[in-house]
Each structure stands twice: as C-alpha cells, then as structure tokens.
C-alpha cells in the first residue's frame, strides 16, 4: 500500500505542469456526472485539457505570424493629411537690391533727383514669405523588391508553425500516456479499497466471534486482544486507501479538465485493460528513431538554427525598395480649402531606394561566425538525440517485458497467499490456528495484493512509455 501511495504522488508531480481549468464536455449529464471508458477519457482530454487547447492556439498564432511576415513583402500604402495655420508668418532678412535699382531708374531714365540719399546696397530689409493657411494631402506606396532577411524570415515563420504542430503532437502523446496511467491508478485504488473493506469486515466478524467464545468461557483473551489490534490496524489502512483513492480520482479529473466536485464513473475494468495488452503487438522489430516525434522536433530546431545562419548572412546583401508618392498642396491667405474654384498644386514621383551595407567594423562577420557555431551545435545535438532515442526505446522495450513477466509472477503469488489466508482463517475459527498466524497470513495476502497492483501499474507505465515510440 505504501507503493501505491508513492505511485500516486509521483504521477501528481508528473502532471503538475498542466494548468488547472475545469471544463464541461459532451460526456457530462445535467447532474455533472461523467461516464468514461478509457478511450473516451483519452478523447475527452485531447479536446478539453488546457495544455492541448493552448497548443492549438499556438498553431493559430503561428499561422497569423506567417501572414504578418508575408505582408511585410507586399505593397505598403500610407495616406497623410496635413493642415497648418501661421499665427505670424515667418520673417527673413534679404539684401535690399530693389531700392538701388529704383533709384538708378529715377535718376537716369526719368531725370528725377530723389531727396533721400542713395540707398546702401549692403542694407537688408525684413520680408515675410508664405501663406497663412496651408493644406496638403498625399499617398505613398512602398514595395519591397529584394531583402534577403525578409525571405529567410518567411521561411522561418513556416518552420515555427511546423514546430508548434509538432509540440502539440508531443503533448497529445504525453497526455494520452498520463490519462491511461491515471485511469488505471483509479481502478487500482478502487479495487484495493474493496479488498481492504472486505478484509476489515472479516476481521471485525472474527473479533466478535472471539469475544463470544470468551464470553462462553472457551476463548483466549490474548487472542481477542490480538484480533482487536488487527481490526484497529485494518481500519487505519482502510482510511489511508480511501484517501489515496480520492487523490487518484482528483488526479484524473485534473488531467481531464473537469471539476473536482463532478462525479466520475469509469466503465473500463482492470481485466479489460490487461486483456488488451498482447505481447505480439510489441514484438521486437526494426526501430527507426527518425520517425519519432522527439527526432522530428530536434530536426525542426536544427532547421531553425540553419535559417538563423542564413538570416545573418543576408545582412550583408543590399536591400531594394520601390516607392511612389502623390500629393496635392494648397496655400491660402483665407481659409477656403473647400472652394472648388481654388487650385490645388499636384506633385508625384516614383523611384528606387537601394541600401547597401558597406562597413560595420566586423560586427556582421562576427554574427555570421557565431550562428555557424550554433548551427554546428544543433547538428551535434541532433545526432546525439538520435542515439538517445534509440537507447531509450530499447530500455522501454526491456522494461515492458520485465514488467509483464513480473505481473504474471505476482498474479500467481496473490492466488497462493489468498488460499493460505482463507485456510488459516478457517483454522482460526475452528481453534486450530492462533490469531498471530491469522495476522501473518492476512498481512502476507495484503502484501501480495499490493505487489500485484504495483506490478500492474509498472506494466501500464512501461506500456505507455513504449507506445510513445509508435508515433
């Protein structure tokens, strides 16, 4: 029973990363009663588990990221409207070239003699330029013609979407394994509780029978005290198992994404699950580590590392942008911009802009070298992960068959200890066995039960781990 508690605690830690969020689903009735077979529980979790939902959202985000990156290379159109009004027109000083000309014309051409002295050509006069009211509007179109970083970024956004899909697949694989383990854990806890309840009830009856024998002057008081001690121990163990069963149920509800207050009925039995495990389905065959989701993930990450290198290399390439601008301007001394008879002055132009990186003090070269080294590391990691996957698969394969053989042995042990316990109980009732012998046989039977369920849980864990390599 201690082993069962340890398994529950370990699984609780494993799935603690899943966000807690209660949701109702198609299997819930109006009284919030959920009835699941094992397959139904897995399918429900794959639709309602918060981590899976977030994974689907990540894929949608990646799709929009692709469009956002793509749109950067499409025409960009911007419009602007501008209005300004001078409270005081700007004043500038300019050479007084008009006064000398007028003076010369009056003197030489008209024979006039001005009273004022001739103007100094070095003098400057204040002049105001511009109109008090000014309006303008325009449209500008920019089109990216060539940018190496843009094309690499477009490829990278596609890879990010693929990475999000692969992460979702991996999360689904892990969730399926967790649901199967938790489902079996609840069944084991339920069965353990039933066995302990029956054992406790039998012990209570034997304790009562012993008291009756003592009252009739035929029993041993020491045996009666021993039986009372056994009843007390079994009662405590029963409470412990009941708490473990409650914890196991909450663990499964947590993974399914349903409220702790909802009722949960499991229809698949332990025998159903055991009967589905066929050794022939797991016969050793040629294993390809590159077909696993873990290898596909590391491969995608290597592709991203390669694209990072290409993006760094693209920084030394020129950038070409085409543009077109059209605008109209109006200058008024009065606010009459909406007067159709007044003219607006048009301006339009188009051209190319080429940005050529010439010298960056070696920063771009250093960046390229850095990304090359990171890409080499990614290739090494990819090779290492391939080897690790192969080792992990063979370990999982070995663990599965070892767990299967252990379960068969524990199944024989439980049948043997059960028979010993029943025979000893019959002897105790007839006075041919002591309470100590009965206690030992009972503990031996309960221990065999615990070992059997522990072996079954190990088999399920080994099976679900081996199933991961089917994807």
Protein Blocks (a to p, Z undefined) as FASTA:
>chain_A
ZZmmmmmmmmmmmmmmpccdddddfkbcfkopacddfklmmmmmmmmgmklmmmmmmmmm
mmmmmmmmmmmmpccddddddddddfbdcddddddfklmmmmmmmmmmnopacfbdcddf
kbccdddedjfbdcdddddddddfbdfklmmmmmmmmmmmmmmmmmmmmmmmmmmmmmmm
mmmmmmmmmmmmmmmmmmmmmmmmmmmmmmmmmmnopacfklmmmmmmmmmmmmmmmmmm
mmmmmmmmmmmmmmnopafkbccddfbdfklmmmmpcfklmgccdddfklpmklmmmmmm
mmmmmmmmmmmmmmmpccdddddddddddddfbdcfkbmkbccdddddddddddddfbgg
hmmmmmmmmmmmmmmmmmmmmmmmmmmmmmmmmmmmmmmmmmmmmmmmmmmmmmmmmmmm
mmmmmmmmnopacfklmmmmmmmmmmmmmmmmmmmmmmmmmmmmmmmmmZZ
